[in-house]
């Protein structure tokens, strides 16, 4: 539960940081944020600026893949699947946990309120198919700004020479 709360606080802080990314001139009053109906519609926001998601916690599975080449291929497929789901607008957020001692490996936040749909999407992932990881599913009501994570992330990745 502590990890879950830390995760939610981190996600909330990330969005606050994104809004604060444009530094105001020293001493200037920051402009008031105005409701953006088009952005609310694009992100699926309700009247509170929130929406329903399915949060998936990926945990260590029963059959870890030990062969180095097979493991490399499996994780390449995992990353490709994440990219595919994100580009399709199904996956709002994904990432690994850094706690090597625990069995929590990563998370997905799906842009759906239907757990069965999320299960079908997760079933397309090689780490699930091969038993490297298993998934726990939770309904989550969070900021619709979560839908902008991928778009904002692309602006933060430095080009490689």
VOGU-3710 file (C-alpha; in Angstrom, 3 decimals, decimal comma):
1> xxxxxxxxxx> 0,000/0,000/0,000  2,878/2,349/0,769  4,267/1,831/-2,746  0,856/2,515/-4,255  0,512/5,779/-2,347  4,049/6,806/-3,283  3,263/6,051/-6,919  0,106/8,145/-6,870  1,907/11,033/-5,163  4,708/10,836/-7,717
11> xxxxxxxxxx> 2,229/10,891/-10,595  0,420/13,870/-9,092  3,716/15,683/-8,576  4,753/14,997/-12,157  1,660/16,716/-13,464  2,166/19,675/-11,163  5,730/19,948/-12,421  4,535/19,809/-16,021  2,135/22,710/-15,422  4,918/24,647/-13,719
21> xxxxxxxxxx> 7,412/23,962/-16,509  7,034/27,463/-17,941  8,788/29,733/-15,442  7,022/33,019/-14,801  8,995/36,231/-14,979  10,375/37,184/-11,586  7,762/39,062/-9,615  5,106/38,537/-12,288  1,747/37,126/-11,332  1,263/33,753/-13,004
31> xxxxxxxxxx> -1,606/33,742/-15,491  -4,838/32,113/-14,342  -5,414/28,768/-15,955  -8,545/28,743/-18,044  -10,765/25,756/-18,754  -9,920/24,248/-22,141  -12,979/22,390/-23,451  -11,099/20,918/-26,413  -8,351/19,558/-24,146  -10,935/18,184/-21,723
41> xxxxxxxxxx> -12,655/16,374/-24,575  -9,360/15,070/-26,022  -8,297/13,638/-22,658  -11,737/12,276/-21,729  -12,036/14,564/-18,704  -15,215/14,726/-16,675  -16,418/17,944/-14,985  -13,688/17,560/-12,329  -10,894/17,125/-14,872  -10,705/13,436/-13,965
51> xxxxxxxxxx> -11,385/10,156/-15,747  -11,504/6,445/-15,052  -8,594/4,164/-15,849  -7,441/0,647/-15,121  -4,198/0,551/-13,150  -2,209/-2,649/-13,687  0,579/-3,679/-11,340  3,039/-6,083/-12,986  4,615/-8,488/-10,528  7,227/-11,228/-10,843
61> xxxxxxxxxx> 5,660/-14,250/-12,499  6,019/-17,994/-11,965  8,339/-18,721/-14,899  11,229/-16,281/-15,298  12,934/-16,483/-18,671  16,565/-17,342/-17,965  18,097/-17,729/-21,441  19,829/-14,407/-22,262  18,814/-14,298/-25,930  15,220/-15,307/-25,210
71> xxxxxxxxxx> 15,047/-12,750/-22,400  16,407/-9,989/-24,649  13,845/-10,846/-27,345  11,011/-11,015/-24,801  11,798/-7,556/-23,396  12,208/-6,118/-26,914  8,702/-7,409/-27,612  7,498/-5,961/-24,298  8,816/-2,511/-25,236  7,361/-2,747/-28,754
81> xxxxxxxxxx> 4,002/-3,703/-27,267  4,106/-0,723/-24,912  4,831/1,582/-27,861  2,013/0,039/-29,923  -0,544/0,418/-27,119  0,561/3,990/-26,380  0,337/5,029/-30,048  -3,139/3,483/-30,224  -4,212/5,694/-27,286  -4,884/2,672/-25,071
91> xxxxxxxxxx> -1,929/3,061/-22,702  -1,646/6,356/-20,818  1,351/5,554/-18,633  3,851/2,727/-18,157  7,092/2,200/-16,343  9,196/-0,036/-14,142  9,586/0,039/-10,392  13,114/0,426/-9,053  12,707/-1,801/-5,996  14,900/-4,797/-6,851
101> xxxxxxxxxx> 14,038/-6,543/-3,581  10,264/-6,538/-4,133  8,107/-8,426/-6,610  6,518/-5,314/-8,120  8,113/-4,973/-11,555  6,132/-2,244/-13,294  2,813/-0,611/-13,989  0,443/0,180/-16,788  -2,331/2,769/-16,681  -4,869/1,984/-19,382
111> xxxxxxxxxx> -7,264/4,553/-20,833  -10,312/2,423/-20,145  -12,591/1,785/-17,204  -13,191/-1,814/-18,337  -10,997/-4,335/-16,514  -11,790/-7,039/-19,094  -10,527/-4,761/-21,884  -7,352/-4,081/-19,875  -6,876/-7,845/-19,385  -7,138/-8,383/-23,138
121> xxxxxxxxxx> -4,562/-5,636/-23,775  -2,156/-6,998/-21,150  -2,506/-10,488/-22,647  -0,764/-9,198/-25,807  2,469/-8,595/-23,879  5,310/-11,139/-24,192  6,277/-10,838/-20,501  2,767/-11,999/-19,575  2,570/-14,635/-22,312  5,850/-16,189/-21,183
131> xxxxxxxxxx> 5,109/-16,032/-17,447  7,910/-13,593/-16,619  5,285/-11,332/-15,038  1,707/-11,527/-13,795  -0,774/-8,670/-13,576  -3,054/-7,286/-10,865  -5,915/-5,044/-12,019  -7,406/-2,063/-10,175  -9,976/0,560/-11,130  -8,467/4,006/-10,755
141> xxxxxxxxxx> -10,021/7,474/-10,912  -7,294/9,980/-11,684  -6,465/13,185/-13,487  -7,334/13,197/-17,172  -3,953/14,940/-17,599  -2,449/11,454/-17,271  -3,431/11,058/-20,927  -0,844/13,728/-21,811  2,109/11,892/-20,259  3,287/10,307/-23,513
151> xxxxxxxxxx> 3,015/13,581/-25,416  4,951/15,454/-22,729  7,517/12,671/-22,441  8,383/12,967/-26,133  9,308/16,607/-25,533  11,744/15,591/-22,780  13,723/12,951/-24,672  16,910/14,399/-26,112  17,638/13,484/-29,709  20,517/11,080/-30,199
161> x> 23,285/12,216/-32,551
//
